[in-house]
Amino acid sequence: MQIRAITPDDHAVLCALWRRTPGIQLRSDDEYAPFCRYLARNPGLSLLVEAEGVPVACLLVGHDGRRGYLQHLVVDVPWRGRGLARALVDEALRRLAEQGVVKSHVFVLDDAPEALAFWQAQSRWGLRSDIRVFSTREAQA
Ligand SMILES: CC(C)(COP(=O)(O)OP(=O)(O)OC[C@H]1O[C@@H](n2cnc3c(N)ncnc32)[C@H](O)[C@@H]1OP(=O)(O)O)[C@@H](O)C(=O)NCCC(=O)NCCS
């Protein structure tokens, strides 16, 4: 098993993984062009785990120069419970720190109990009770 950076060529197989994973919501941002734009803007940060050439886990990672943001952490069902998610998160934080980004956030939906349980079990991560997230979306240019 090997961790490597995600490339544009991985889009189709990762979309299939996300689609078959309950709790992961696909949006227009996950289509090919925005996916490639995101990878180009955050080179070498988004990661996957490959087993015998097949991606079985992934994590999208970006930053704004100040904070890191983690999204779409998924481990395919047969590969869960082997430390793959932890390995991806640790490697992403290491790569972010190399770029001077030492604080990161992950947004987890209230109705994603599995994701909440995972993040609550991570001792390096603290649940914030002092923040509410406000979001907006512009019409597409
Ligand atoms: C959440 C998810 C990514 C965990 O992947 P995983 O590879 O099985 O997790 P790991 O094996 O790396 O687990 C690391 C630690 O987290 C904890 N953990 C993992 N899954 C957990 C769960 N469902 N509930 C509670 N704790 C959990 C364990 O304590 C584990 O530590 P241990 O090895 O000492 O037991 C995987 O279950 C998944 O893809 N779920 C569906 C998608 C999802 O919810 N993604 C999160 C989006 S924010």
The ligand as an SDF file (V2000), in Angstrom:
LIG
                    3D

 48 50  0  0  0  0  0  0  0  0999 V2000
  -14.2700    7.7480    8.8010 C   0  0  0  0  0  0  0  0  0  0  0  0
  -13.3470    6.8650    7.9480 C   0  0  0  0  0  0  0  0  0  0  0  0
  -12.6160    7.7540    6.9290 C   0  0  0  0  0  0  0  0  0  0  0  0
  -12.3330    6.1520    8.8730 C   0  0  0  0  0  0  0  0  0  0  0  0
  -11.4270    5.4240    8.0690 O   0  0  0  0  0  0  0  0  0  0  0  0
  -10.5060    4.2430    8.6880 P   0  0  0  0  0  0  0  0  0  0  0  0
   -9.3740    4.0140    7.7570 O   0  0  0  0  0  0  0  0  0  0  0  0
  -11.3530    3.0810    9.0150 O   0  0  0  0  0  0  0  0  0  0  0  0
   -9.9870    4.9100   10.0300 O   0  0  0  0  0  0  0  0  0  0  0  0
   -8.6130    4.4980   10.7780 P   0  0  0  0  0  0  0  0  0  0  0  0
   -8.4560    3.0150   10.6990 O   0  0  0  0  0  0  0  0  0  0  0  0
   -7.4860    5.3230   10.2660 O   0  0  0  0  0  0  0  0  0  0  0  0
   -8.9550    4.9210   12.2460 O   0  0  0  0  0  0  0  0  0  0  0  0
   -8.0750    5.6980   13.0190 C   0  0  0  0  0  0  0  0  0  0  0  0
   -8.6610    5.7950   14.4100 C   0  0  0  0  0  0  0  0  0  0  0  0
   -9.9130    6.4790   14.3400 O   0  0  0  0  0  0  0  0  0  0  0  0
  -10.8950    5.7930   15.1130 C   0  0  0  0  0  0  0  0  0  0  0  0
  -12.0530    5.5040   14.2800 N   0  0  0  0  0  0  0  0  0  0  0  0
  -12.0670    5.1710   12.9770 C   0  0  0  0  0  0  0  0  0  0  0  0
  -13.3320    5.0350   12.5240 N   0  0  0  0  0  0  0  0  0  0  0  0
  -14.1120    5.2680   13.6070 C   0  0  0  0  0  0  0  0  0  0  0  0
  -15.4990    5.2680   13.8110 C   0  0  0  0  0  0  0  0  0  0  0  0
  -16.3620    5.0090   12.7930 N   0  0  0  0  0  0  0  0  0  0  0  0
  -15.9630    5.5420   15.0530 N   0  0  0  0  0  0  0  0  0  0  0  0
  -15.1230    5.8000   16.0600 C   0  0  0  0  0  0  0  0  0  0  0  0
  -13.7920    5.8290   15.9370 N   0  0  0  0  0  0  0  0  0  0  0  0
  -13.2920    5.5580   14.7230 C   0  0  0  0  0  0  0  0  0  0  0  0
  -10.3170    4.5670   15.6790 C   0  0  0  0  0  0  0  0  0  0  0  0
  -10.1420    4.8550   17.0530 O   0  0  0  0  0  0  0  0  0  0  0  0
   -8.9620    4.4360   15.0570 C   0  0  0  0  0  0  0  0  0  0  0  0
   -8.0060    4.2510   16.0390 O   0  0  0  0  0  0  0  0  0  0  0  0
   -7.4870    2.7810   16.4540 P   0  0  0  0  0  0  0  0  0  0  0  0
   -6.7060    2.3100   15.2750 O   0  0  0  0  0  0  0  0  0  0  0  0
   -6.6630    3.0760   17.6360 O   0  0  0  0  0  0  0  0  0  0  0  0
   -8.6940    1.9640   16.7180 O   0  0  0  0  0  0  0  0  0  0  0  0
  -14.1510    5.7670    7.1790 C   0  0  0  0  0  0  0  0  0  0  0  0
  -14.9640    5.0860    8.0930 O   0  0  0  0  0  0  0  0  0  0  0  0
  -15.0290    6.3220    6.0800 C   0  0  0  0  0  0  0  0  0  0  0  0
  -14.5880    6.4500    4.9360 O   0  0  0  0  0  0  0  0  0  0  0  0
  -16.3040    6.6510    6.4200 N   0  0  0  0  0  0  0  0  0  0  0  0
  -17.2570    7.1720    5.4510 C   0  0  0  0  0  0  0  0  0  0  0  0
  -16.8970    8.5490    4.9420 C   0  0  0  0  0  0  0  0  0  0  0  0
  -16.7430    9.5540    6.0510 C   0  0  0  0  0  0  0  0  0  0  0  0
  -17.5540    9.6550    6.9530 O   0  0  0  0  0  0  0  0  0  0  0  0
  -15.6590   10.3580    5.9220 N   0  0  0  0  0  0  0  0  0  0  0  0
  -15.3640   11.4470    6.8130 C   0  0  0  0  0  0  0  0  0  0  0  0
  -15.7170   12.7340    6.1380 C   0  0  0  0  0  0  0  0  0  0  0  0
  -15.2920   14.1210    7.1450 S   0  0  0  0  0  0  0  0  0  0  0  0
  1  2  1  0
  2  3  1  0
  2  4  1  0
  2 36  1  0
  4  5  1  0
  5  6  1  0
  6  7  2  0
  6  8  1  0
  6  9  1  0
  9 10  1  0
 10 11  2  0
 10 12  1  0
 10 13  1  0
 13 14  1  0
 14 15  1  0
 15 16  1  0
 15 30  1  0
 16 17  1  0
 17 18  1  0
 17 28  1  0
 18 19  1  0
 18 27  1  0
 19 20  2  0
 20 21  1  0
 21 22  1  0
 21 27  2  0
 22 23  1  0
 22 24  2  0
 24 25  1  0
 25 26  2  0
 26 27  1  0
 28 29  1  0
 28 30  1  0
 30 31  1  0
 31 32  1  0
 32 33  2  0
 32 34  1  0
 32 35  1  0
 36 37  1  0
 36 38  1  0
 38 39  2  0
 38 40  1  0
 40 41  1  0
 41 42  1  0
 42 43  1  0
 43 44  2  0
 43 45  1  0
 45 46  1  0
 46 47  1  0
 47 48  1  0
M  END
$$$$
